[in-house]
Amino acid sequence: MAMQASVIEAMIRESIPDAIVTLTDTVGDGDHWSALVVSKEFEGLNKIKQHQLVYKSLKGKMGGELHALALQTSTPE
């Protein structure tokens, strides 16, 4: 079952309220997404910790409803 971009974004923003989320459906099937997430909450965290915050916000949907997510994170400039 595919996930809509609006659902993925809402889940991320629920956990990371200031996040700016840009999603791209990489193959057009709603199962393979690329995401850029920008947040002040990432300041001082290494990339692994940043990605863990995003994956945690998806509440176990990775590997099930959300098959693949290529993730990039950064802090605001």
N, C-alpha and C positions, 0 to 999 in steps of 0.2 A: 504494500500500500504506500503510495507516494505522499509526501508532505508538501503542502503549499508554502511558498516563500513567506507569506504573511504569518503563518503559524510559527515557523522557525524564528522569524524576527521577533514575534511577540514573546516567545519563550526566552530568548536571549535578553530582551529588554526587561522582562520581569525580574530577572536576576541581576542584570547590569543596566540600571535605568538610564544612565547617560550614554549608553552605547549607540554608536552610529553603525548600522549594519547594512552592508551591501551584499546582496546575494545574486548569484548567477547559476542558472540551471545549465550545467555543462554539456549535457547530452540530450536535453529536451524531454526527459522522462519523469521529472519530479523526484527522482531517487538519487541523483548525483549532483551535488551542489558545491559551489565554491563560495566562500564567505570571507569578507573583510570586515573585521570588527574593531572599531576604534573606541577606546574608553580611557578616562583618567584613572579608573580602577586598576589598570595594568601598570601604572607607574611603579617602578622599583621591583617589578616581578620579571623573572626570566620568561622566555617564550613557553617553556613547559608549563609553568604556573598559569600564564595567561590562557593557554589552550585548555588547561584543566578547568578554569573558571567557565569557559564557554561550554565545554562538554558537560559539565555539571548542570548548567542551565537547561540542557536538553533532556534532563530527567530520564535517562535510560533509553531514549528513542534511537540513539546511534546503533546501527547494526540491525535494527528492526524496521520501523517505519521510515527512518532516515538511513538509507543504505550507505552513502558515502558523502563526506564533507571535507573538502580541501580547505584548510583554515589558515588565514593570515590574521594576525593581531598586531595592533600598534597603539601608541598613545597619541593624543592630539598634538599637533605641532605648535 
